[in-house]
Amino acid sequence: MLELKHLGHRYPHATAPALADVSLAVPRGCVLGLLGPNGAGKTTLISHLSGALAVQSGEILIDGQTLQQVRAKTPTRIAVAPQDQAFYSMLTVAENLACFAAASRLSGARKRERIDACMRFSQLESFAGVRADRLSGGLKRRLNLAIALLPEPELMLFDEPTVGVDPQSRAFILDAIKSLAQTGAAVIYASHYMEEIEAIADRVAILDHGRVLREGSLDDLLSRSAMLLTLAADGLDVEMLSRFGTVEQGAAQWRIHLNPGSGPGPVLAALEASGIAVRHAEFGRHDLEQLFMALTHRSLRD
Ligand SMILES: Nc1ncnc2c1ncn2[C@@H]1O[C@H](COP(=O)(O)OP(=O)(O)OP(=O)(O)O)[C@@H](O)[C@H]1O
């Protein structure tokens, strides 16, 4: 079990913290989707877990031991599959795997077994003799993944591993990550892409300005999210609607994020009493994107 407790981080000379009081828990077998717009703090959080940034405040525990203790004793328990290429471009796929296997202190039969398993898992067997710089973007990410998996890590960190990847490799990478969690690893998957998070995450944390705004299972988050009422009618104004919730005026429609516990009935009754004819009304819970926008007032792709 990975636990982050009140983690905070401020870069030198920054006016605001990149992480502020972040607490999260990720059990084995779980994929935690870390969702946030640019600058939310995702990479800063992952850099703490990978050991690239030292903890300034708060703590990170793995099975009750501090991250520092775990890294000092068994650095290979944690692996990062980054967005950028993390291999030697002049070496072939097989040479890269052999080189990183040795760096992970694997040797003999165990080394050969892990190289074969990771090559198979990432479906790179037919590219074993190809120089890494000649691989397509999707295959390069698969090589990153194979290298990260060599020491059989218990905690896997993925920082936007599918950016710029073709749809086939993207689907492959997502399936592979899901199956990793099923074998008992804890996985943190940071992304801008909501559909990816919806597809693979068991739990979701929405991060913005370094803070966790919501955390829970996807069902939990959405069932606790506010009701959204979308209306099309002439004669509406903010003053009239704002007592029912937070109001947004679109080009053709008004959106009301209703106050907790309230439904559409009182709004429609009030409009009818004011003689306003509603042309169109739609009512339901936020989906993940709407929840995100209501929380952060930003689009995921801003
Ligand atoms: N090396 C640094 N020095 C100073 N400030 C930094 C540094 N790295 C990141 N920041 C700031 O810290 C905040 C969090 O950045 P971070 O890169 O962790 O966000 P992110 O969610 O990963 O964003 P993106 O999706 O764009 O990669 C931002 O305000 C960013 O400008």
The ligand as a Gaussian input file, in Angstrom:
#p B3LYP/6-31G(d) Opt

LIG

0 1
 N       11.441000      23.123000     -11.976000
 C       10.478000      23.963000     -11.653000
 N       10.737000      25.169000     -11.121000
 C        9.739000      26.024000     -10.777000
 N        8.432000      25.763000     -10.918000
 C        8.098000      24.568000     -11.454000
 C        9.097000      23.616000     -11.854000
 N        8.455000      22.516000     -12.345000
 C        7.131000      22.778000     -12.250000
 N        6.919000      23.992000     -11.726000
 C        5.611000      24.620000     -11.414000
 O        4.935000      23.771000     -10.506000
 C        3.554000      23.662000     -10.836000
 C        3.180000      22.206000     -11.067000
 O        3.838000      21.751000     -12.252000
 P        3.791000      20.238000     -12.750000
 O        4.756000      20.120000     -13.899000
 O        3.968000      19.326000     -11.605000
 O        2.288000      20.129000     -13.290000
 P        1.623000      19.033000     -14.259000
 O        0.279000      18.762000     -13.690000
 O        2.545000      17.870000     -14.414000
 O        1.490000      19.816000     -15.625000
 P        1.631000      19.269000     -17.165000
 O        0.402000      18.482000     -17.430000
 O        1.707000      20.531000     -17.945000
 O        2.901000      18.444000     -17.231000
 C        3.339000      24.558000     -12.039000
 O        2.898000      25.809000     -11.570000
 C        4.714000      24.666000     -12.648000
 O        4.863000      25.892000     -13.328000

